[in-house]
């Protein structure tokens, strides 16, 4: 107790209390200095607590700085209103969004969704009023602008004002709106479906959405796309099968669906252009568990030409000759002497169904 009183008087000297605790909390006193001063263990425990408190305050200060960096126009999610909106509960959703806007009047997305609710309730004039205000909003998020313009087009379509509808659709499309499905299927756009301006707008949206459609190199194999009857390229012209060749994946893939005539065999191939190599590839698999790769595809001299290597290591060539709008010849050759000579593997003639032509 005597030691404690002595040390207590020591701490009461001007500046010593601050010196002790600030130094101890940062660096720690040498053990011999503690022994010399006869500092009781109780105060050492207090110092440990002070260190922890100091770290806690540093963390709080850091968190406060982080929160202070959140943009002023950031709002918490309107979860309840959103749940009503996505459940197509238009009137309750409007009410919930308006309550949300009482707290966060600068939020743009709730205003956009209120307008959409009004469109669904067939109140286009109310929707137009709110949407026009959004277009004049100085800090409207860039990703919302095409949606605001699209919703304006919807509202004008409901009013059967096609001129205004297409004007806003053009603006929306130029700002990144390319939802062709919504354009064709949404009931709000029903009034413009027979308008001649829709076709060119739809094509512009498709080209913007699907890069392969506007890449001429990726369109080089389109002559094979269609529904075909397939025959052997021989004197008998025996029918060998049917094939449905589809342009899929936004024009980035040509899918072959082969079915042998009067037999259990069928197969598919994926054909696609590889921009990195400037060549086409074909991957074939069938009901017999065969897998083949055809590489280095290139369209030249009126034909798409691939090379391959068989499972036995033999070089092969696969060529698709473009014989006009209604015919394609598929010709496969394989070599048994390392490419010096080639023998016919198969030779087919494709005739487009309904063309009336004979192979």
Secondary structure, DSSP 8 states (H G I E B T S, - for coil): -HHHHHHHHHHHSTTHHHHHHHHHHHT---HHHHHHHT--HHHHHHHHHHHHHHHHHHHHHHHHHHHHTS-TT-----HHHHHHHHTT-HHHHHHHHHHHHHH-TT-SHHHHHHHHHHHHTT-HHHHHHHHHHHHT-TT--HHHHHHHHHHHHHHHHHTT-HHHHHHHHHHHHHTT---HHHHHH-GGGGGGTT-THHHHHHHHHHHHH-GGGG-GGGGTTGGG-EEEEEEESSTT--EEEEEEEEEEGGGTEEEEEEEETTSS-EEEEEEEEETTTTEEEEEEEETT--EEEEEEEEEETTEEEEEEE-TTS-EEEEEEEE-STTEEEEEEEE-SSTTSS-EEEEEEEEEETTS----
